[in-house]
Amino acid sequence: MALAISSCEECDPVVIDYSLKTGNILCADGRIVPQDAYDGNSMNGIGIIVMTGGENDAYKAIAVGKEDIGSHCYCDSLMNVSGVGSDITKMDGKENTAALMNLYMEEMIGVPAAEAASSYRTAGVTGWHLPSCGELLQVSKGGLVIKKGLELIGGQPMEEEWYISSTQDGASENTKILYMYCVSMQEGRVRYAMKNESYPVRPFITIK
């Protein structure tokens, strides 16, 4: 864990924790800084870390973007999308989005929510994805620290809406065809919704 200490003769030392953790701010230049070290005049925050990876994970961290990018439906056609997960705890939004975009590219079936997330670009940064149910739940789990981070970078809060996830309802083969999961940040609630219904999209990004 990296710590920075600054001091003066008339005040106690101020300790800033630079370790990678939930609530850190992702900047457009690739830096990840703690909230206490963020300077809005010299830094351009584009996202907030919602979770960090372990030794066996394929990512260093996952961040939520600062703004919604409209309301979109999951899929133009009711169908089970091959390669998309149904586990509400997994952090597989990037993989789910790739599978959805593959469906669009190969069969020209519209996947508006995934298309919106994949095409999102802010401050020159690309590579965003439609979050999985598990990733969205991390925002609720992070609570006030994530909310504060979004406020620091001038982002939109996520308290009032149900957000569309990239996770299919896996209760049965039939539900995989009809439904996807939506997540509310209020108490981390999850429910299913029809794939052709539109809900707000918040882009996420995986940091390797």
C-alpha positions as CSV (number, residue, x, y, z in Angstrom):
1,M,0.0,0.0,0.0
2,A,1.4,3.4,-1.0
3,L,1.0,6.3,1.3
4,A,1.8,10.0,0.7
5,I,2.4,12.3,3.7
6,S,2.5,16.1,3.6
7,S,3.1,18.3,6.6
8,C,3.7,21.9,7.7
9,E,4.9,23.4,10.9
10,E,1.5,24.5,12.1
11,C,-0.6,21.4,11.2
12,D,-0.7,17.7,11.7
13,P,0.5,15.5,8.8
14,V,-2.1,14.6,6.2
15,V,-1.9,11.0,5.1
16,I,-3.3,10.1,1.7
17,D,-3.9,6.4,0.9
18,Y,-2.8,5.8,-2.7
19,S,-3.7,2.1,-2.7
20,L,-6.1,0.9,-5.4
21,K,-9.6,0.6,-3.9
22,T,-13.3,1.2,-4.4
23,G,-14.0,4.9,-4.8
24,N,-10.7,5.9,-6.5
25,I,-11.1,8.2,-9.4
26,L,-10.2,7.1,-13.0
27,C,-8.8,10.0,-15.0
28,A,-8.7,10.4,-18.7
29,D,-5.0,10.1,-18.8
30,G,-5.1,6.7,-17.2
31,R,-4.2,7.7,-13.7
32,I,-6.2,6.3,-10.8
33,V,-6.1,8.6,-7.8
34,P,-7.8,8.6,-4.4
35,Q,-10.5,11.1,-3.8
36,D,-8.4,13.2,-1.4
37,A,-5.8,13.7,-4.1
38,Y,-8.2,14.6,-6.9
39,D,-7.8,18.1,-8.4
40,G,-10.6,19.0,-10.8
41,N,-8.5,21.8,-12.2
42,S,-5.6,19.6,-13.4
43,M,-7.3,16.2,-13.6
44,N,-10.2,15.0,-15.8
45,G,-12.1,12.3,-13.9
46,I,-14.1,10.0,-16.1
47,G,-15.1,7.2,-13.8
48,I,-15.1,5.7,-10.3
49,I,-13.6,2.4,-9.3
50,V,-16.3,0.0,-8.2
51,M,-14.2,-3.0,-7.5
52,T,-10.7,-4.3,-7.7
53,G,-9.5,-7.7,-9.0
54,G,-7.6,-10.4,-7.3
55,E,-4.8,-12.7,-8.5
56,N,-7.2,-15.0,-10.5
57,D,-9.2,-12.2,-12.1
58,A,-8.6,-11.0,-15.7
59,Y,-8.8,-7.3,-14.6
60,K,-7.0,-4.9,-12.4
61,A,-10.2,-2.9,-11.6
62,I,-13.6,-2.1,-13.0
63,A,-14.9,1.5,-13.1
64,V,-18.4,3.0,-13.6
65,G,-18.7,5.9,-16.0
66,K,-19.7,9.4,-14.9
67,E,-22.9,9.7,-16.9
68,D,-25.9,7.9,-18.3
69,I,-26.0,7.5,-22.1
70,G,-29.7,7.3,-22.7
71,S,-32.3,4.6,-22.3
72,H,-32.1,1.6,-24.6
73,C,-33.5,-1.9,-24.9
74,Y,-31.4,-5.0,-24.6
75,C,-32.3,-6.6,-27.9
76,D,-34.6,-5.9,-30.9
77,S,-35.6,-9.6,-31.0
78,L,-36.6,-11.8,-28.0
79,M,-33.9,-14.5,-28.0
80,N,-31.2,-16.3,-26.0
81,V,-27.9,-14.6,-26.9
82,S,-25.2,-17.2,-27.0
83,G,-22.2,-16.4,-24.9
84,V,-24.0,-14.1,-22.4
85,G,-24.0,-15.1,-18.8
86,S,-26.9,-15.5,-16.4
87,D,-25.1,-15.4,-13.0
88,I,-26.1,-12.2,-11.2
89,T,-22.8,-12.2,-9.2
90,K,-20.3,-12.4,-12.0
91,M,-18.2,-9.5,-13.3
92,D,-18.5,-10.5,-16.9
93,G,-20.0,-7.3,-18.5
94,K,-17.1,-7.0,-21.0
95,E,-17.6,-10.6,-22.2
96,N,-21.3,-10.2,-22.3
97,T,-21.0,-7.0,-24.4
98,A,-18.7,-8.7,-26.8
99,A,-21.2,-11.5,-27.3
100,L,-24.0,-9.1,-27.9
101,M,-21.9,-7.1,-30.4
102,N,-21.0,-10.3,-32.1
103,L,-24.7,-11.0,-32.6
104,Y,-25.1,-7.6,-34.1
105,M,-22.1,-7.9,-36.4
106,E,-22.9,-11.5,-37.6
107,E,-26.7,-11.5,-37.7
108,M,-27.5,-7.7,-37.9
109,I,-29.9,-8.1,-34.9
110,G,-30.0,-4.8,-32.9
111,V,-28.6,-4.8,-29.4
112,P,-29.1,-1.1,-28.6
113,A,-27.9,-1.0,-25.0
114,A,-24.7,-2.8,-25.8
115,E,-24.2,-0.7,-28.9
116,A,-24.5,2.5,-26.9
117,A,-22.0,1.4,-24.3
118,S,-19.5,0.1,-26.8
119,S,-19.6,3.3,-28.9
120,Y,-19.4,5.6,-25.8
121,R,-16.3,7.9,-25.9
122,T,-15.3,10.5,-23.3
123,A,-12.2,12.6,-23.3
124,G,-10.8,10.3,-26.0
125,V,-11.3,7.2,-23.9
126,T,-13.0,4.2,-25.5
127,G,-13.4,0.5,-24.6
128,W,-16.5,0.8,-22.4
129,H,-19.1,-1.9,-22.0
130,L,-22.6,-2.7,-20.8
131,P,-22.2,-3.8,-17.1
132,S,-23.2,-7.1,-15.8
133,C,-25.7,-7.4,-13.0
134,G,-22.8,-8.2,-10.6
135,E,-20.9,-5.0,-11.7
136,L,-24.0,-2.8,-11.1
137,L,-24.5,-4.3,-7.7
138,Q,-21.0,-3.2,-6.8
139,V,-22.2,0.4,-7.2
140,S,-24.9,-0.2,-4.6
141,K,-22.4,-2.0,-2.3
142,G,-19.9,0.9,-2.6
143,G,-22.6,3.3,-1.4
144,L,-21.6,6.7,-0.3
145,V,-17.9,6.4,-1.4
146,I,-18.9,5.9,-5.0
147,K,-21.6,8.6,-4.8
148,K,-19.0,11.1,-3.4
149,G,-16.6,10.2,-6.2
150,L,-19.2,10.8,-8.9
151,E,-20.0,14.2,-7.3
152,L,-16.3,15.1,-7.3
153,I,-15.9,14.5,-11.0
154,G,-19.2,16.2,-11.9
155,G,-21.0,12.9,-12.6
156,Q,-24.6,11.9,-12.4
157,P,-25.9,10.0,-9.3
158,M,-27.5,6.6,-9.8
159,E,-30.1,6.5,-7.1
160,E,-33.4,7.0,-8.8
161,E,-33.3,4.6,-11.8
162,W,-33.4,0.9,-12.7
163,Y,-30.3,0.3,-14.9
164,I,-30.1,-2.3,-17.6
165,S,-27.5,-5.0,-17.2
166,S,-25.9,-7.3,-19.8
167,T,-26.9,-10.4,-17.8
168,Q,-29.7,-12.6,-19.0
169,D,-32.3,-14.1,-16.7
170,G,-31.1,-17.7,-16.3
171,A,-34.0,-19.2,-14.3
172,S,-34.9,-21.4,-17.3
173,E,-34.2,-21.7,-21.0
174,N,-37.4,-19.8,-21.7
175,T,-36.5,-16.9,-19.4
176,K,-33.2,-16.5,-21.2
177,I,-35.1,-15.8,-24.3
178,L,-37.5,-13.2,-22.8
179,Y,-35.7,-11.4,-20.0
180,M,-32.6,-9.6,-18.8
181,Y,-31.8,-8.3,-15.3
182,C,-32.1,-4.7,-14.2
183,V,-30.6,-3.3,-11.0
184,S,-31.6,-0.5,-8.7
185,M,-29.0,1.2,-6.6
186,Q,-31.5,1.4,-3.7
187,E,-30.6,-1.5,-1.5
188,G,-29.1,-3.3,-4.5
189,R,-32.4,-4.7,-5.8
190,V,-32.5,-6.9,-8.9
191,R,-35.5,-7.8,-11.1
192,Y,-36.1,-9.1,-14.5
193,A,-37.5,-7.1,-17.4
194,M,-38.4,-7.8,-21.0
195,K,-35.5,-7.6,-23.4
196,N,-37.4,-5.2,-25.7
197,E,-38.1,-2.7,-22.9
198,S,-35.8,0.3,-22.6
199,Y,-33.9,1.3,-19.4
200,P,-31.1,3.7,-18.6
201,V,-27.6,2.7,-19.6
202,R,-24.5,3.5,-17.6
203,P,-21.2,2.5,-19.3
204,F,-18.5,0.7,-17.3
205,I,-14.8,0.0,-18.2
206,T,-12.4,-2.8,-17.4
207,I,-8.9,-1.8,-16.4
208,K,-6.2,-4.3,-17.2
